Each structure stands twice: as C-alpha cells, then as structure tokens.
Amino acid sequence: MEQGIWLKGLNSKEGCNGMRFRTLILAILLIITFFITSAHFATFVLGRLSSNGNPNPKNFVKKDQ
C-alpha cells in the first residue's frame, strides 16, 4: 500500500530512530499553536477596531452572537 510522504520513513526497512516522528509531531503542534494564537489575536484586534480603539472592548463585542 502506498504511503504518504509524511509516513514513508516511519516504516522503512533501515529502521526509524524516531527523529522524523518527533519532528512531525513538533511541526503539527507548532502549526496548531499558530492557528489558535492567530485566531485569538484577530478577535482582540477586531473587537478593538469595532469599539473605536477602546483597549478594553465590552464582552458583547468580543463574543459570537
């Protein structure tokens, strides 16, 4: 069965020292962290913009309605 490029080295006959797997997990965690922090910061910026620059916008501005 054909494997994707990400998992090709994990089951190779020469063995896997685990470094590829650890790097893959680290990359996935960093990408997830990036998207979560980006979404949080974007919500903060949009709340501030929609409240005319108020550094502490009201909660109804920050929440989904």
PDB file with SEQRES, HELIX, SHEET and CRYST1 records, atoms N, CA, C and O in Angstrom:
SEQRES   1 A   65  MET GLU GLN GLY ILE TRP LEU LYS GLY LEU ASN SER LYS          
SEQRES   2 A   65  GLU GLY CYS ASN GLY MET ARG PHE ARG THR LEU ILE LEU          
SEQRES   3 A   65  ALA ILE LEU LEU ILE ILE THR PHE PHE ILE THR SER ALA          
SEQRES   4 A   65  HIS PHE ALA THR PHE VAL LEU GLY ARG LEU SER SER ASN          
SEQRES   5 A   65  GLY ASN PRO ASN PRO LYS ASN PHE VAL LYS LYS ASP GLN          
HELIX    1 AA1 MET A   19  SER A   50  1                                  32    
HELIX    2 AA2 ASN A   59  LYS A   62  1                                   4    
CRYST1    1.000    1.000    1.000  90.00  90.00  90.00 P 1           1          
ATOM      1  N   MET A   1       0.843  -1.167   0.000  1.00  0.00           N  
ATOM      2  CA  MET A   1       0.000   0.000   0.000  1.00  0.00           C  
ATOM      3  C   MET A   1       0.894   1.239   0.000  1.00  0.00           C  
ATOM      4  O   MET A   1       1.877   1.308   0.738  1.00  0.00           O  
ATOM      5  N   GLU A   2       0.546   2.198  -0.823  1.00  0.00           N  
ATOM      6  CA  GLU A   2       1.322   3.435  -0.943  1.00  0.00           C  
ATOM      7  C   GLU A   2       1.101   4.316   0.281  1.00  0.00           C  
ATOM      8  O   GLU A   2      -0.032   4.518   0.719  1.00  0.00           O  
ATOM      9  N   GLN A   3       2.211   4.842   0.832  1.00  0.00           N  
ATOM     10  CA  GLN A   3       2.124   5.714   1.999  1.00  0.00           C  
ATOM     11  C   GLN A   3       2.372   7.143   1.579  1.00  0.00           C  
ATOM     12  O   GLN A   3       3.027   7.414   0.572  1.00  0.00           O  
ATOM     13  N   GLY A   4       1.841   8.042   2.364  1.00  0.00           N  
ATOM     14  CA  GLY A   4       2.074   9.454   2.103  1.00  0.00           C  
ATOM     15  C   GLY A   4       3.506   9.835   2.410  1.00  0.00           C  
ATOM     16  O   GLY A   4       4.241   9.069   3.033  1.00  0.00           O  
ATOM     17  N   ILE A   5       3.896  11.003   1.978  1.00  0.00           N  
ATOM     18  CA  ILE A   5       5.270  11.452   2.170  1.00  0.00           C  
ATOM     19  C   ILE A   5       5.623  11.604   3.643  1.00  0.00           C  
ATOM     20  O   ILE A   5       6.784  11.449   4.020  1.00  0.00           O  
ATOM     21  N   TRP A   6       4.627  11.909   4.486  1.00  0.00           N  
ATOM     22  CA  TRP A   6       4.899  12.124   5.902  1.00  0.00           C  
ATOM     23  C   TRP A   6       5.247  10.826   6.630  1.00  0.00           C  
ATOM     24  O   TRP A   6       6.050  10.829   7.563  1.00  0.00           O  
ATOM     25  N   LEU A   7       4.644   9.721   6.203  1.00  0.00           N  
ATOM     26  CA  LEU A   7       4.845   8.457   6.920  1.00  0.00           C  
ATOM     27  C   LEU A   7       5.767   7.491   6.200  1.00  0.00           C  
ATOM     28  O   LEU A   7       5.971   6.375   6.678  1.00  0.00           O  
ATOM     29  N   LYS A   8       6.324   7.880   5.080  1.00  0.00           N  
ATOM     30  CA  LYS A   8       7.134   6.978   4.285  1.00  0.00           C  
ATOM     31  C   LYS A   8       8.348   6.467   5.056  1.00  0.00           C  
ATOM     32  O   LYS A   8       8.674   5.284   4.959  1.00  0.00           O  
ATOM     33  N   GLY A   9       9.016   7.315   5.810  1.00  0.00           N  
ATOM     34  CA  GLY A   9      10.224   6.921   6.519  1.00  0.00           C  
ATOM     35  C   GLY A   9       9.977   6.196   7.817  1.00  0.00           C  
ATOM     36  O   GLY A   9      10.913   5.625   8.377  1.00  0.00           O  
ATOM     37  N   LEU A  10       8.754   6.193   8.322  1.00  0.00           N  
ATOM     38  CA  LEU A  10       8.485   5.580   9.614  1.00  0.00           C  
ATOM     39  C   LEU A  10       8.536   4.059   9.561  1.00  0.00           C  
ATOM     40  O   LEU A  10       8.899   3.426  10.552  1.00  0.00           O  
ATOM     41  N   ASN A  11       8.184   3.461   8.437  1.00  0.00           N  
ATOM     42  CA  ASN A  11       8.158   2.005   8.327  1.00  0.00           C  
ATOM     43  C   ASN A  11       9.224   1.471   7.392  1.00  0.00           C  
ATOM     44  O   ASN A  11       9.076   0.377   6.848  1.00  0.00           O  
ATOM     45  N   SER A  12      10.291   2.220   7.196  1.00  0.00           N  
ATOM     46  CA  SER A  12      11.319   1.785   6.270  1.00  0.00           C  
ATOM     47  C   SER A  12      12.123   0.624   6.854  1.00  0.00           C  
ATOM     48  O   SER A  12      12.172   0.442   8.070  1.00  0.00           O  
ATOM     49  N   LYS A  13      12.751  -0.160   5.976  1.00  0.00           N  
ATOM     50  CA  LYS A  13      13.481  -1.345   6.415  1.00  0.00           C  
ATOM     51  C   LYS A  13      14.746  -1.007   7.183  1.00  0.00           C  
ATOM     52  O   LYS A  13      15.193  -1.808   8.004  1.00  0.00           O  
ATOM     53  N   GLU A  14      15.331   0.151   6.942  1.00  0.00           N  
ATOM     54  CA  GLU A  14      16.532   0.503   7.685  1.00  0.00           C  
ATOM     55  C   GLU A  14      16.226   0.970   9.105  1.00  0.00           C  
ATOM     56  O   GLU A  14      17.143   1.252   9.876  1.00  0.00           O  
ATOM     57  N   GLY A  15      14.957   1.051   9.450  1.00  0.00           N  
ATOM     58  CA  GLY A  15      14.556   1.410  10.797  1.00  0.00           C  
ATOM     59  C   GLY A  15      14.370   2.907  10.952  1.00  0.00           C  
ATOM     60  O   GLY A  15      14.908   3.701  10.182  1.00  0.00           O  
ATOM     61  N   CYS A  16      13.614   3.267  11.941  1.00  0.00           N  
ATOM     62  CA  CYS A  16      13.349   4.674  12.203  1.00  0.00           C  
ATOM     63  C   CYS A  16      13.861   4.987  13.597  1.00  0.00           C  
ATOM     64  O   CYS A  16      13.490   4.322  14.564  1.00  0.00           O  
ATOM     65  N   ASN A  17      14.699   5.983  13.701  1.00  0.00           N  
ATOM     66  CA  ASN A  17      15.253   6.338  15.005  1.00  0.00           C  
ATOM     67  C   ASN A  17      14.302   7.205  15.817  1.00  0.00           C  
ATOM     68  O   ASN A  17      14.622   7.568  16.948  1.00  0.00           O  
ATOM     69  N   GLY A  18      13.171   7.536  15.279  1.00  0.00           N  
ATOM     70  CA  GLY A  18      12.177   8.326  15.992  1.00  0.00           C  
ATOM     71  C   GLY A  18      12.321   9.818  15.778  1.00  0.00           C  
ATOM     72  O   GLY A  18      11.433  10.585  16.152  1.00  0.00           O  
ATOM     73  N   MET A  19      13.421  10.240  15.184  1.00  0.00           N  
ATOM     74  CA  MET A  19      13.632  11.671  14.981  1.00  0.00           C  
ATOM     75  C   MET A  19      12.626  12.251  13.994  1.00  0.00           C  
ATOM     76  O   MET A  19      12.124  13.355  14.207  1.00  0.00           O  
ATOM     77  N   ARG A  20      12.325  11.534  12.928  1.00  0.00           N  
ATOM     78  CA  ARG A  20      11.332  12.015  11.960  1.00  0.00           C  
ATOM     79  C   ARG A  20       9.969  12.139  12.598  1.00  0.00           C  
ATOM     80  O   ARG A  20       9.251  13.113  12.371  1.00  0.00           O  
ATOM     81  N   PHE A  21       9.611  11.138  13.407  1.00  0.00           N  
ATOM     82  CA  PHE A  21       8.306  11.151  14.066  1.00  0.00           C  
ATOM     83  C   PHE A  21       8.205  12.313  15.042  1.00  0.00           C  
ATOM     84  O   PHE A  21       7.185  13.001  15.078  1.00  0.00           O  
ATOM     85  N   ARG A  22       9.247  12.543  15.834  1.00  0.00           N  
ATOM     86  CA  ARG A  22       9.247  13.654  16.778  1.00  0.00           C  
ATOM     87  C   ARG A  22       9.176  14.995  16.052  1.00  0.00           C  
ATOM     88  O   ARG A  22       8.489  15.914  16.499  1.00  0.00           O  
ATOM     89  N   THR A  23       9.884  15.103  14.939  1.00  0.00           N  
ATOM     90  CA  THR A  23       9.845  16.335  14.163  1.00  0.00           C  
ATOM     91  C   THR A  23       8.453  16.562  13.584  1.00  0.00           C  
ATOM     92  O   THR A  23       7.964  17.692  13.564  1.00  0.00           O  
ATOM     93  N   LEU A  24       7.818  15.499  13.115  1.00  0.00           N  
ATOM     94  CA  LEU A  24       6.462  15.597  12.584  1.00  0.00           C  
ATOM     95  C   LEU A  24       5.483  16.060  13.653  1.00  0.00           C  
ATOM     96  O   LEU A  24       4.669  16.947  13.400  1.00  0.00           O  
ATOM     97  N   ILE A  25       5.549  15.477  14.833  1.00  0.00           N  
ATOM     98  CA  ILE A  25       4.661  15.855  15.932  1.00  0.00           C  
ATOM     99  C   ILE A  25       4.915  17.303  16.349  1.00  0.00           C  
ATOM    100  O   ILE A  25       3.971  18.054  16.591  1.00  0.00           O  
ATOM    101  N   LEU A  26       6.182  17.695  16.432  1.00  0.00           N  
ATOM    102  CA  LEU A  26       6.514  19.070  16.786  1.00  0.00           C  
ATOM    103  C   LEU A  26       5.974  20.057  15.754  1.00  0.00           C  
ATOM    104  O   LEU A  26       5.437  21.104  16.116  1.00  0.00           O  
ATOM    105  N   ALA A  27       6.113  19.729  14.482  1.00  0.00           N  
ATOM    106  CA  ALA A  27       5.605  20.611  13.422  1.00  0.00           C  
ATOM    107  C   ALA A  27       4.090  20.751  13.503  1.00  0.00           C  
ATOM    108  O   ALA A  27       3.562  21.852  13.345  1.00  0.00           O  
ATOM    109  N   ILE A  28       3.397  19.666  13.745  1.00  0.00           N  
ATOM    110  CA  ILE A  28       1.935  19.714  13.864  1.00  0.00           C  
ATOM    111  C   ILE A  28       1.523  20.562  15.063  1.00  0.00           C  
ATOM    112  O   ILE A  28       0.600  21.370  14.959  1.00  0.00           O  
ATOM    113  N   LEU A  29       2.196  20.387  16.195  1.00  0.00           N  
ATOM    114  CA  LEU A  29       1.874  21.181  17.378  1.00  0.00           C  
ATOM    115  C   LEU A  29       2.146  22.667  17.164  1.00  0.00           C  
ATOM    116  O   LEU A  29       1.379  23.509  17.629  1.00  0.00           O  
ATOM    117  N   LEU A  30       3.219  22.990  16.472  1.00  0.00           N  
ATOM    118  CA  LEU A  30       3.520  24.393  16.192  1.00  0.00           C  
ATOM    119  C   LEU A  30       2.491  25.015  15.257  1.00  0.00           C  
ATOM    120  O   LEU A  30       2.112  26.174  15.432  1.00  0.00           O  
ATOM    121  N   ILE A  31       2.042  24.262  14.276  1.00  0.00           N  
ATOM    122  CA  ILE A  31       1.016  24.768  13.357  1.00  0.00           C  
ATOM    123  C   ILE A  31      -0.297  24.996  14.090  1.00  0.00           C  
ATOM    124  O   ILE A  31      -0.955  26.015  13.882  1.00  0.00           O  
ATOM    125  N   ILE A  32      -0.681  24.059  14.943  1.00  0.00           N  
ATOM    126  CA  ILE A  32      -1.915  24.211  15.723  1.00  0.00           C  
ATOM    127  C   ILE A  32      -1.813  25.428  16.633  1.00  0.00           C  
ATOM    128  O   ILE A  32      -2.759  26.210  16.729  1.00  0.00           O  
ATOM    129  N   THR A  33      -0.671  25.596  17.303  1.00  0.00           N  
ATOM    130  CA  THR A  33      -0.460  26.753  18.173  1.00  0.00           C  
ATOM    131  C   THR A  33      -0.545  28.052  17.393  1.00  0.00           C  
ATOM    132  O   THR A  33      -1.128  29.028  17.865  1.00  0.00           O  
ATOM    133  N   PHE A  34       0.035  28.066  16.204  1.00  0.00           N  
ATOM    134  CA  PHE A  34      -0.010  29.260  15.367  1.00  0.00           C  
ATOM    135  C   PHE A  34      -1.445  29.646  15.035  1.00  0.00           C  
ATOM    136  O   PHE A  34      -1.811  30.815  15.153  1.00  0.00           O  
ATOM    137  N   PHE A  35      -2.266  28.679  14.622  1.00  0.00           N  
ATOM    138  CA  PHE A  35      -3.639  28.993  14.251  1.00  0.00           C  
ATOM    139  C   PHE A  35      -4.470  29.433  15.448  1.00  0.00           C  
ATOM    140  O   PHE A  35      -5.302  30.331  15.320  1.00  0.00           O  
ATOM    141  N   ILE A  36      -4.263  28.821  16.604  1.00  0.00           N  
ATOM    142  CA  ILE A  36      -5.030  29.208  17.795  1.00  0.00           C  
ATOM    143  C   ILE A  36      -4.666  30.621  18.226  1.00  0.00           C  
ATOM    144  O   ILE A  36      -5.555  31.426  18.505  1.00  0.00           O  
ATOM    145  N   THR A  37      -3.370  30.940  18.287  1.00  0.00           N  
ATOM    146  CA  THR A  37      -2.981  32.282  18.710  1.00  0.00           C  
ATOM    147  C   THR A  37      -3.373  33.329  17.670  1.00  0.00           C  
ATOM    148  O   THR A  37      -3.725  34.452  18.030  1.00  0.00           O  
ATOM    149  N   SER A  38      -3.317  32.979  16.402  1.00  0.00           N  
ATOM    150  CA  SER A  38      -3.729  33.926  15.363  1.00  0.00           C  
ATOM    151  C   SER A  38      -5.214  34.251  15.482  1.00  0.00           C  
ATOM    152  O   SER A  38      -5.606  35.412  15.362  1.00  0.00           O  
ATOM    153  N   ALA A  39      -6.031  33.248  15.713  1.00  0.00           N  
ATOM    154  CA  ALA A  39      -7.469  33.468  15.845  1.00  0.00           C  
ATOM    155  C   ALA A  39      -7.768  34.308  17.088  1.00  0.00           C  
ATOM    156  O   ALA A  39      -8.622  35.194  17.047  1.00  0.00           O  
ATOM    157  N   HIS A  40      -7.078  34.039  18.175  1.00  0.00           N  
ATOM    158  CA  HIS A  40      -7.300  34.803  19.402  1.00  0.00           C  
ATOM    159  C   HIS A  40      -6.906  36.263  19.208  1.00  0.00           C  
ATOM    160  O   HIS A  40      -7.648  37.157  19.613  1.00  0.00           O  
ATOM    161  N   PHE A  41      -5.775  36.513  18.609  1.00  0.00           N  
ATOM    162  CA  PHE A  41      -5.317  37.879  18.397  1.00  0.00           C  
ATOM    163  C   PHE A  41      -6.214  38.614  17.407  1.00  0.00           C  
ATOM    164  O   PHE A  41      -6.479  39.804  17.578  1.00  0.00           O  
ATOM    165  N   ALA A  42      -6.682  37.920  16.378  1.00  0.00           N  
ATOM    166  CA  ALA A  42      -7.581  38.547  15.408  1.00  0.00           C  
ATOM    167  C   ALA A  42      -8.890  38.967  16.081  1.00  0.00           C  
ATOM    168  O   ALA A  42      -9.427  40.030  15.769  1.00  0.00           O  
ATOM    169  N   THR A  43      -9.402  38.159  16.990  1.00  0.00           N  
ATOM    170  CA  THR A  43     -10.610  38.514  17.727  1.00  0.00           C  
ATOM    171  C   THR A  43     -10.375  39.766  18.561  1.00  0.00           C  
ATOM    172  O   THR A  43     -11.230  40.650  18.620  1.00  0.00           O  
ATOM    173  N   PHE A  44      -9.217  39.837  19.204  1.00  0.00           N  
ATOM    174  CA  PHE A  44      -8.878  41.011  20.004  1.00  0.00           C  
ATOM    175  C   PHE A  44      -8.800  42.271  19.138  1.00  0.00           C  
ATOM    176  O   PHE A  44      -9.352  43.310  19.499  1.00  0.00           O  
ATOM    177  N   VAL A  45      -8.123  42.178  18.011  1.00  0.00           N  
ATOM    178  CA  VAL A  45      -7.966  43.334  17.124  1.00  0.00           C  
ATOM    179  C   VAL A  45      -9.311  43.777  16.561  1.00  0.00           C  
ATOM    180  O   VAL A  45      -9.605  44.972  16.538  1.00  0.00           O  
ATOM    181  N   LEU A  46     -10.126  42.836  16.110  1.00  0.00           N  
ATOM    182  CA  LEU A  46     -11.434  43.204  15.566  1.00  0.00           C  
ATOM    183  C   LEU A  46     -12.346  43.808  16.632  1.00  0.00           C  
ATOM    184  O   LEU A  46     -13.106  44.732  16.341  1.00  0.00           O  
ATOM    185  N   GLY A  47     -12.279  43.300  17.857  1.00  0.00           N  
ATOM    186  CA  GLY A  47     -13.057  43.889  18.943  1.00  0.00           C  
ATOM    187  C   GLY A  47     -12.625  45.309  19.235  1.00  0.00           C  
ATOM    188  O   GLY A  47     -13.448  46.189  19.488  1.00  0.00           O  
ATOM    189  N   ARG A  48     -11.322  45.518  19.197  1.00  0.00           N  
ATOM    190  CA  ARG A  48     -10.806  46.863  19.451  1.00  0.00           C  
ATOM    191  C   ARG A  48     -11.192  47.822  18.330  1.00  0.00           C  
ATOM    192  O   ARG A  48     -11.554  48.970  18.591  1.00  0.00           O  
ATOM    193  N   LEU A  49     -11.118  47.363  17.091  1.00  0.00           N  
ATOM    194  CA  LEU A  49     -11.486  48.216  15.963  1.00  0.00           C  
ATOM    195  C   LEU A  49     -12.972  48.550  15.966  1.00  0.00           C  
ATOM    196  O   LEU A  49     -13.360  49.677  15.656  1.00  0.00           O  
ATOM    197  N   SER A  50     -13.800  47.575  16.316  1.00  0.00           N  
ATOM    198  CA  SER A  50     -15.237  47.818  16.290  1.00  0.00           C  
ATOM    199  C   SER A  50     -15.711  48.656  17.472  1.00  0.00           C  
ATOM    200  O   SER A  50     -16.853  49.115  17.482  1.00  0.00           O  
ATOM    201  N   SER A  51     -14.852  48.862  18.468  1.00  0.00           N  
ATOM    202  CA  SER A  51     -15.226  49.726  19.599  1.00  0.00           C  
ATOM    203  C   SER A  51     -14.455  51.044  19.556  1.00  0.00           C  
ATOM    204  O   SER A  51     -14.219  51.668  20.590  1.00  0.00           O  
ATOM    205  N   ASN A  52     -14.067  51.460  18.353  1.00  0.00           N  
ATOM    206  CA  ASN A  52     -13.389  52.739  18.130  1.00  0.00           C  
ATOM    207  C   ASN A  52     -12.073  52.878  18.900  1.00  0.00           C  
ATOM    208  O   ASN A  52     -11.778  53.946  19.438  1.00  0.00           O  
ATOM    209  N   GLY A  53     -11.300  51.824  18.952  1.00  0.00           N  
ATOM    210  CA  GLY A  53      -9.977  51.880  19.559  1.00  0.00           C  
ATOM    211  C   GLY A  53      -9.932  51.685  21.056  1.00  0.00           C  
ATOM    212  O   GLY A  53      -8.875  51.850  21.664  1.00  0.00           O  
ATOM    213  N   ASN A  54     -11.049  51.339  21.667  1.00  0.00           N  
ATOM    214  CA  ASN A  54     -11.070  51.092  23.107  1.00  0.00           C  
ATOM    215  C   ASN A  54     -10.214  49.867  23.411  1.00  0.00           C  
ATOM    216  O   ASN A  54     -10.473  48.797  22.859  1.00  0.00           O  
ATOM    217  N   PRO A  55      -9.190  49.989  24.280  1.00  0.00           N  
ATOM    218  CA  PRO A  55      -8.321  48.840  24.557  1.00  0.00           C  
ATOM    219  C   PRO A  55      -9.024  47.726  25.336  1.00  0.00           C  
ATOM    220  O   PRO A  55      -8.531  46.599  25.374  1.00  0.00           O  
ATOM    221  N   ASN A  56     -10.155  48.024  25.951  1.00  0.00           N  
ATOM    222  CA  ASN A  56     -10.929  47.015  26.680  1.00  0.00           C  
ATOM    223  C   ASN A  56     -12.361  47.002  26.169  1.00  0.00           C  
ATOM    224  O   ASN A  56     -13.249  47.558  26.815  1.00  0.00           O  
ATOM    225  N   PRO A  57     -12.604  46.376  25.016  1.00  0.00           N  
ATOM    226  CA  PRO A  57     -13.971  46.364  24.484  1.00  0.00           C  
ATOM    227  C   PRO A  57     -14.906  45.559  25.376  1.00  0.00           C  
ATOM    228  O   PRO A  57     -14.476  44.656  26.093  1.00  0.00           O  
ATOM    229  N   LYS A  58     -16.179  45.894  25.323  1.00  0.00           N  
ATOM    230  CA  LYS A  58     -17.173  45.189  26.133  1.00  0.00           C  
ATOM    231  C   LYS A  58     -17.283  43.743  25.662  1.00  0.00           C  
ATOM    232  O   LYS A  58     -16.917  43.412  24.534  1.00  0.00           O  
ATOM    233  N   ASN A  59     -17.792  42.894  26.542  1.00  0.00           N  
ATOM    234  CA  ASN A  59     -17.868  41.462  26.256  1.00  0.00           C  
ATOM    235  C   ASN A  59     -18.778  41.145  25.082  1.00  0.00           C  
ATOM    236  O   ASN A  59     -18.493  40.209  24.335  1.00  0.00           O  
ATOM    237  N   PHE A  60     -19.853  41.881  24.891  1.00  0.00           N  
ATOM    238  CA  PHE A  60     -20.752  41.565  23.779  1.00  0.00           C  
ATOM    239  C   PHE A  60     -20.081  41.838  22.427  1.00  0.00           C  
ATOM    240  O   PHE A  60     -20.510  41.296  21.409  1.00  0.00           O  
ATOM    241  N   VAL A  61     -19.051  42.658  22.407  1.00  0.00           N  
ATOM    242  CA  VAL A  61     -18.318  42.896  21.164  1.00  0.00           C  
ATOM    243  C   VAL A  61     -17.405  41.710  20.851  1.00  0.00           C  
ATOM    244  O   VAL A  61     -17.200  41.364  19.688  1.00  0.00           O  
ATOM    245  N   LYS A  62     -16.860  41.091  21.900  1.00  0.00           N  
ATOM    246  CA  LYS A  62     -15.888  40.010  21.726  1.00  0.00           C  
ATOM    247  C   LYS A  62     -16.548  38.648  21.479  1.00  0.00           C  
ATOM    248  O   LYS A  62     -15.916  37.760  20.905  1.00  0.00           O  
ATOM    249  N   LYS A  63     -17.803  38.466  21.902  1.00  0.00           N  
ATOM    250  CA  LYS A  63     -18.457  37.165  21.781  1.00  0.00           C  
ATOM    251  C   LYS A  63     -19.173  37.017  20.454  1.00  0.00           C  
ATOM    252  O   LYS A  63     -19.552  37.996  19.812  1.00  0.00           O  
ATOM    253  N   ASP A  64     -19.352  35.734  20.054  1.00  0.00           N  
ATOM    254  CA  ASP A  64     -20.185  35.440  18.883  1.00  0.00           C  
ATOM    255  C   ASP A  64     -21.641  35.681  19.249  1.00  0.00           C  
ATOM    256  O   ASP A  64     -22.080  35.391  20.362  1.00  0.00           O  
ATOM    257  N   GLN A  65     -22.367  36.211  18.298  1.00  0.00           N  
ATOM    258  CA  GLN A  65     -23.780  36.477  18.599  1.00  0.00           C  
ATOM    259  C   GLN A  65     -24.680  35.628  17.758  1.00  0.00           C  
ATOM    260  O   GLN A  65     -25.902  35.719  17.876  1.00  0.00           O  
TER     261      GLN A  65                                                      
END                                                                             
